């Protein structure tokens, strides 16, 4: 551990006392395979009071390719604790775009964090990204579509469902979840649009 930290200019045992600039440097330089150090950096970033500076550190980690699922889980939980909506959305967008585990092993943590986004439009954009990009199995599609059901705006809910139906071949179990969520849309026009997209 001492050798690993020394190569980066700071010992892992001192990560919790590092400045946000030191943490940004660590996040940029730490080996991708060094899961323990990345988790330390994420934990230490919790002490940064400025949401934008905290997200700057976390985003550097989130943008690294093929992170371990434990790191993706930690980043999603950290995103959920960010009070600034813009900063939360920014980090979650990078996480969903860059990390395959955000759609499989770590999807529950990611979807929980998305659920904490207050704006229906922002939540819809993140769920649309989750549901239409990358590889998803049926279980992940069901989880993502179920999360769409918690969007308060019926128009946004319909838009995400339509985008999903156009991007994916939905098997029977997924279709049942889709229809159930479409049934929660109060506007007849928006509900019809969502249901018609299945055909």
N, C-alpha and C positions, 0 to 999 in steps of 0.2 A: 504494500500500500504506500509506503513512504517513497519508494522508487517511482511508482506510478504518478503520485502527486508532484514529486519534485520535477519530473519531466514537464509538467504543466505550470510550474512556478508556484504551486500552492499545495500544501498537504491536505488530503481529504478530511483529516480530523479538524482542519481549520475552515472547512467550507462554510460552516454555519456562521462564521464571523467575517466572511468575505464581503466586499462591496458588490454592488450590482454590476459594476464594470468587470470585476474579477470573475463573477459568475457568468457573465456573457462570454468572456474569454474561455473559461472552462467549458461552457456549453458548446463552443465552437471547436475546441481542440480535443476534447475528451474522445478516446476511441469509442466507436459505436458499440463495440462489444462489451465495453466497461459499464454494465448495467448498474452495478452498485454505486459507482461515482455519479452516473446520471441521476439516479434516485436521490442521492445526497444533494445534488445541485437543485433539483426540483423542490425538495424539502426546504433548503436554505432560501430559495426564492420567495417562500411564503413571508419572510421577514421584510421584504421590500414593500414600502408603503405606497409608492406610486404604481397604480395599475398598469400604466403604459410601460414603465421600466420593468415591472415584474413579467409582463407579457413578452417584452423584448427578449428576456432570458429564456422563458418557456418556449417561445416561438422558434428560437434557434435550435432547441432540442427537437421540437416537433417536426421541423423541416428536414431532419437527418433521415436518410433512407433506412427502411426495414428495422425499426426499433423493436426491442423485445416487448411482448404484450404487457409485462409488468410496468414498463416505462410509459406505455400508452395509457394504461389504467391510471397511473399517477398523474399524468398530464391532464387527463379528462377530469379527474377529481379536483385538480388544481384549478382548471377552467371553471368548474362549478362554484368555486369559492370566490371568484373574481366578481366584485360588485359592479364594475363598469360594464354595461351591456355591450358597448362597442368593442371593448377589449376582449370580453368573453367570446363574442362572435368571431372576432379576428383569429383567436387562437384555435377555436373549434374548426373553423374553415380550413386552416392549415393542417390540422390533425386528420380531418376526414379526407382531404385531398392527398396527403402524403403517406399515410400509414395504413397498410392493408389490415392490420389488426383492429383498426377502428371499426371495421365492418364484420369482424368475426370474433376472435377471443375477447376483445375489449369493447365490444359494441354496447353492452349494457351500461358501462360507465360513461361512454360517449353519449348515448341516448339520454341518460339521466341528466348530464350536463346540458344537453340541448333543451331538455324539458324546463330548465331553469332560465331560459332566454325569455324575456318578457314580451318582446314584440312578435306578433303573429307573423309578420312579413319576414323578419330575420329567422325565426324558427322554421318557417316554411322553406326558406332558401337553404338552410342547413340540411333539413330532412330531404329536400329534393336532391341535393348533392349526394347525401348518403345513399339514397334509393336508386339513383340513376347512373352513378359512376362506379367503375371497378367491379370486382367479382362479389356476388352475394348468393348465399344458399337460401333455400326456402325459409329456414328458421330466422335468418337475418332480415329477409323481406317482411316476414310477419311481424317481427319486433319493430321494424322501421315504420310500417303502415299503421301498427297500433299506436305508435308515438304521434303519427299524423292526426289521429283521433283526438288528441289533447290540444290541438290548435283551436283557438277560440273563433277565429274568422272562418266562416263557411266558404268564402271565396278562395282564400288561401288554401284551405284544406282541399277544395276541389282541384285547384291548380296543381298541387303536389301529387294528388292521386292520378290526374290525367297524365302528368309527366312520367310517372312511374309506369302506368299502363302502356304508354308509348315506347318506353325504353326497355321493358322487360317482358319476357314470356312468363305469364303468371300461371302457376299450377293450381289445381283445384283448392287446396288448403289455403293458399295465398289469396285466391279469388274470394273465398268466403270471408276472410278478414277484411279484404278490400270493400266488399259489399256492406259488411257490418259498419265500417267506418263511414262509407258514403251515406249510409242511412242516418248518420248523426248530423248531416248538413241540413240546416233549416230551410234554406232557399231552394225552392223547387227547380229553378233554372240551374243553379250550381250543382245540385244533386243529380239532375238529369245529365249534365255534362260529364260528371264523374262516372256515372254508370254506363253511359254510351261509349266511353273510351275503352271499355272492356271488349267491345265487339269490332 
